[in-house]
């Protein structure tokens, strides 16, 4: 994408209206992917409706707690993530095209995912749907014909629900251990 933004603008898209609302969503997306666990929790708490959904080629979840758990699971899997080539446009929904580079160590990225994120908002500006479309081969899975697509949808839901629950339990146990409470359990 050409770098056409004004200096200081975090978005490089010529149709981007870089008002405070758009800057808010760019900051939120950066917090979700590049931020700390605390950043993820804060972004979800402030910007997501309680019934928000998250959907990508691997998982589908409902409820802000499960959306939060999906982003927290990335923090458990990777040491860091860096967003490059972020482009924002507003076409009813907020569309963000970017490449997210995930790192397992400081030696370099092990996975780069070019993706398009679509944020659907309610009237108050809260995210009610967050959809990540990966712009490379595995995205073909979403276009599988019926009846296989029904199995795929069920698999995404089952994987999303189970990983969200596991992540919440793992972070709760880590929190108890950090506070010394887990060592007191029988």
Secondary structure as UniProt FT lines:
FT   TURN            7..8
FT   TURN            14..15
FT   HELIX           20..34
FT   HELIX           37..47
FT   STRAND          48..55
FT   STRAND          60..62
FT   HELIX           64..77
FT   STRAND          80..90
FT   STRAND          94..105
FT   TURN            106..107
FT   STRAND          108..121
FT   TURN            123..124
FT   STRAND          127..134
FT   HELIX           137..143
FT   TURN            146..147
FT   HELIX           148..178
FT   TURN            179..180
FT   HELIX           182..184
//
